[in-house]
Amino acid sequence: MIYSTGQSFKEDIGNSLNLVYFWGPQCSVCKILKPVIEELDKEDQINIVSFKW
């Protein structure tokens, strides 16, 4: 999983297939999705870019 910032976002996503995970610390849906995203990250079939807003 790549943890991106606003400055590095374009470089982090590159030209490959990505799942961009926008999340916030107060977001209850984000907390529910986090284990699913982490499991997908283990499979190495897709790049996951995490972006905290």
MIBATOR-648689 format. One record per atom (N, C-alpha, C): residue number from 1; x, y, z; atom name. Coordinates in nm, 2 decimals. Each point is the difference from the previous one (the first is absolute). Layout:
N
+-----+--------+--------+--------+------+
!  nr !     xx !     yy !     zz ! atom !
+-----+--------+--------+--------+------+
! NUM !      X !      Y !      Z !   CA !
...
+-----+--------+--------+--------+------+
This chain:
53
+-----+--------+--------+--------+------+
!  nr !     xx !     yy !     zz ! atom !
+-----+--------+--------+--------+------+
!   1 !   0.09 !  -0.12 !   0.00 !    N !
!   1 !  -0.09 !   0.12 !   0.00 !   CA !
!   1 !   0.09 !   0.12 !   0.00 !    C !
!   2 !  -0.03 !   0.10 !  -0.08 !    N !
!   2 !   0.07 !   0.12 !  -0.01 !   CA !
!   2 !  -0.08 !   0.11 !   0.08 !    C !
!   3 !   0.06 !   0.07 !   0.09 !    N !
!   3 !  -0.06 !   0.10 !   0.07 !   CA !
!   3 !   0.03 !   0.13 !  -0.07 !    C !
!   4 !  -0.09 !   0.07 !  -0.06 !    N !
!   4 !   0.02 !   0.11 !  -0.08 !   CA !
!   4 !  -0.03 !   0.13 !   0.07 !    C !
!   5 !   0.06 !   0.11 !  -0.05 !    N !
!   5 !  -0.03 !   0.13 !   0.04 !   CA !
!   5 !  -0.04 !   0.08 !  -0.12 !    C !
!   6 !  -0.05 !   0.12 !   0.03 !    N !
!   6 !  -0.04 !   0.09 !  -0.12 !   CA !
!   6 !   0.11 !   0.03 !  -0.09 !    C !
!   7 !   0.12 !   0.02 !   0.05 !    N !
!   7 !   0.12 !   0.03 !  -0.08 !   CA !
!   7 !   0.04 !  -0.12 !  -0.09 !    C !
!   8 !  -0.01 !  -0.12 !   0.05 !    N !
!   8 !   0.05 !  -0.12 !  -0.07 !   CA !
!   8 !  -0.11 !  -0.08 !  -0.07 !    C !
!   9 !  -0.12 !   0.05 !   0.00 !    N !
!   9 !  -0.11 !  -0.09 !  -0.05 !   CA !
!   9 !   0.02 !  -0.04 !  -0.15 !    C !
!  10 !   0.03 !   0.09 !  -0.09 !    N !
!  10 !   0.02 !  -0.04 !  -0.14 !   CA !
!  10 !   0.11 !  -0.10 !  -0.02 !    C !
!  11 !   0.11 !   0.02 !   0.07 !    N !
!  11 !   0.11 !  -0.10 !  -0.01 !   CA !
!  11 !  -0.04 !  -0.13 !   0.06 !    C !
!  12 !  -0.08 !   0.00 !   0.11 !    N !
!  12 !  -0.04 !  -0.12 !   0.07 !   CA !
!  12 !  -0.09 !  -0.09 !  -0.09 !    C !
!  13 !  -0.09 !   0.06 !  -0.07 !    N !
!  13 !  -0.09 !  -0.08 !  -0.08 !   CA !
!  13 !   0.06 !  -0.04 !  -0.13 !    C !
!  14 !   0.09 !   0.07 !  -0.06 !    N !
!  14 !   0.07 !  -0.04 !  -0.12 !   CA !
!  14 !  -0.09 !  -0.03 !  -0.11 !    C !
!  15 !   0.03 !  -0.09 !  -0.09 !    N !
!  15 !  -0.08 !  -0.04 !  -0.11 !   CA !
!  15 !  -0.05 !  -0.14 !   0.01 !    C !
!  16 !   0.00 !  -0.06 !   0.12 !    N !
!  16 !  -0.05 !  -0.14 !   0.02 !   CA !
!  16 !  -0.14 !   0.00 !   0.06 !    C !
!  17 !  -0.05 !  -0.11 !   0.00 !    N !
!  17 !  -0.14 !  -0.02 !   0.06 !   CA !
!  17 !   0.02 !   0.02 !   0.16 !    C !
!  18 !  -0.09 !   0.08 !   0.05 !    N !
!  18 !   0.01 !   0.04 !   0.14 !   CA !
!  18 !  -0.14 !   0.00 !   0.06 !    C !
!  19 !  -0.01 !  -0.04 !   0.13 !    N !
!  19 !  -0.12 !   0.03 !   0.08 !   CA !
!  19 !   0.04 !   0.11 !   0.09 !    C !
!  20 !  -0.06 !   0.11 !  -0.01 !    N !
!  20 !   0.03 !   0.12 !   0.09 !   CA !
!  20 !  -0.10 !  -0.01 !   0.11 !    C !
!  21 !   0.05 !  -0.01 !   0.12 !    N !
!  21 !  -0.08 !  -0.01 !   0.12 !   CA !
!  21 !   0.01 !   0.14 !   0.08 !    C !
!  22 !  -0.11 !   0.08 !  -0.02 !    N !
!  22 !  -0.01 !   0.12 !   0.07 !   CA !
!  22 !  -0.06 !  -0.03 !   0.14 !    C !
!  23 !   0.06 !   0.05 !   0.10 !    N !
!  23 !  -0.06 !  -0.03 !   0.14 !   CA !
!  23 !   0.03 !   0.12 !   0.09 !    C !
!  24 !  -0.08 !   0.00 !   0.11 !    N !
!  24 !   0.01 !   0.10 !   0.10 !   CA !
!  24 !  -0.01 !  -0.07 !   0.14 !    C !
!  25 !   0.07 !   0.05 !   0.10 !    N !
!  25 !   0.00 !  -0.06 !   0.13 !   CA !
!  25 !  -0.14 !  -0.01 !   0.07 !    C !
!  26 !  -0.09 !   0.09 !  -0.04 !    N !
!  26 !  -0.13 !   0.00 !   0.06 !   CA !
!  26 !  -0.11 !  -0.08 !  -0.08 !    C !
!  27 !   0.04 !  -0.05 !  -0.11 !    N !
!  27 !  -0.09 !  -0.07 !  -0.09 !   CA !
!  27 !  -0.03 !  -0.14 !   0.04 !    C !
!  28 !  -0.12 !  -0.03 !   0.03 !    N !
!  28 !  -0.04 !  -0.13 !   0.05 !   CA !
!  28 !   0.00 !  -0.10 !  -0.11 !    C !
!  29 !  -0.03 !   0.03 !  -0.12 !    N !
!  29 !   0.00 !  -0.09 !  -0.12 !   CA !
!  29 !   0.15 !  -0.03 !  -0.03 !    C !
!  30 !   0.09 !   0.10 !   0.01 !    N !
!  30 !   0.14 !  -0.03 !  -0.02 !   CA !
!  30 !   0.05 !  -0.10 !   0.10 !    C !
!  31 !  -0.04 !   0.00 !   0.12 !    N !
!  31 !   0.04 !  -0.10 !   0.10 !   CA !
!  31 !  -0.05 !  -0.14 !  -0.03 !    C !
!  32 !  -0.12 !   0.00 !  -0.06 !    N !
!  32 !  -0.05 !  -0.13 !  -0.04 !   CA !
!  32 !   0.07 !  -0.06 !  -0.12 !    C !
!  33 !   0.04 !   0.09 !  -0.09 !    N !
!  33 !   0.07 !  -0.05 !  -0.12 !   CA !
!  33 !   0.15 !  -0.03 !   0.02 !    C !
!  34 !   0.06 !   0.06 !   0.10 !    N !
!  34 !   0.14 !  -0.02 !   0.02 !   CA !
!  34 !   0.05 !  -0.15 !   0.00 !    C !
!  35 !  -0.06 !  -0.09 !   0.07 !    N !
!  35 !   0.04 !  -0.14 !  -0.01 !   CA !
!  35 !  -0.01 !  -0.06 !  -0.14 !    C !
!  36 !  -0.10 !   0.04 !  -0.08 !    N !
!  36 !  -0.01 !  -0.05 !  -0.13 !   CA !
!  36 !   0.11 !   0.06 !  -0.09 !    C !
!  37 !   0.03 !   0.13 !   0.01 !    N !
!  37 !   0.11 !   0.06 !  -0.07 !   CA !
!  37 !   0.13 !  -0.07 !   0.03 !    C !
!  38 !   0.02 !  -0.02 !   0.13 !    N !
!  38 !   0.13 !  -0.06 !   0.04 !   CA !
!  38 !   0.01 !  -0.15 !  -0.05 !    C !
!  39 !  -0.11 !  -0.07 !  -0.01 !    N !
!  39 !   0.00 !  -0.13 !  -0.06 !   CA !
!  39 !   0.03 !   0.00 !  -0.15 !    C !
!  40 !  -0.06 !   0.10 !  -0.07 !    N !
!  40 !   0.03 !   0.01 !  -0.14 !   CA !
!  40 !   0.15 !   0.04 !  -0.02 !    C !
!  41 !   0.06 !   0.07 !   0.09 !    N !
!  41 !   0.14 !   0.04 !  -0.01 !   CA !
!  41 !   0.09 !  -0.12 !   0.00 !    C !
!  42 !  -0.04 !  -0.10 !   0.08 !    N !
!  42 !   0.08 !  -0.12 !   0.01 !   CA !
!  42 !   0.01 !  -0.08 !  -0.13 !    C !
!  43 !  -0.10 !   0.01 !  -0.08 !    N !
!  43 !  -0.01 !  -0.08 !  -0.12 !   CA !
!  43 !   0.10 !   0.05 !  -0.12 !    C !
!  44 !   0.05 !   0.12 !   0.01 !    N !
!  44 !   0.10 !   0.05 !  -0.10 !   CA !
!  44 !  -0.06 !   0.00 !  -0.14 !    C !
!  45 !  -0.13 !   0.00 !  -0.02 !    N !
!  45 !  -0.05 !   0.01 !  -0.14 !   CA !
!  45 !  -0.03 !   0.14 !  -0.04 !    C !
!  46 !  -0.01 !   0.09 !   0.09 !    N !
!  46 !  -0.03 !   0.14 !  -0.03 !   CA !
!  46 !   0.08 !   0.09 !   0.10 !    C !
!  47 !   0.03 !   0.12 !  -0.05 !    N !
!  47 !   0.07 !   0.10 !   0.08 !   CA !
!  47 !  -0.11 !   0.07 !   0.08 !    C !
!  48 !   0.02 !   0.01 !   0.13 !    N !
!  48 !  -0.09 !   0.08 !   0.08 !   CA !
!  48 !   0.07 !   0.12 !   0.05 !    C !
!  49 !  -0.06 !   0.12 !  -0.03 !    N !
!  49 !   0.05 !   0.13 !   0.04 !   CA !
!  49 !  -0.10 !   0.05 !   0.11 !    C !
!  50 !   0.05 !   0.02 !   0.12 !    N !
!  50 !  -0.08 !   0.05 !   0.11 !   CA !
!  50 !   0.02 !   0.15 !   0.01 !    C !
!  51 !  -0.10 !   0.07 !   0.01 !    N !
!  51 !   0.00 !   0.15 !   0.01 !   CA !
!  51 !  -0.09 !   0.05 !   0.11 !    C !
!  52 !   0.06 !   0.05 !   0.10 !    N !
!  52 !  -0.07 !   0.05 !   0.12 !   CA !
!  52 !  -0.05 !   0.14 !  -0.03 !    C !
!  53 !  -0.13 !   0.03 !   0.01 !    N !
!  53 !  -0.05 !   0.13 !  -0.02 !   CA !
!  53 !  -0.05 !   0.07 !   0.13 !    C !
+-----+--------+--------+--------+------+
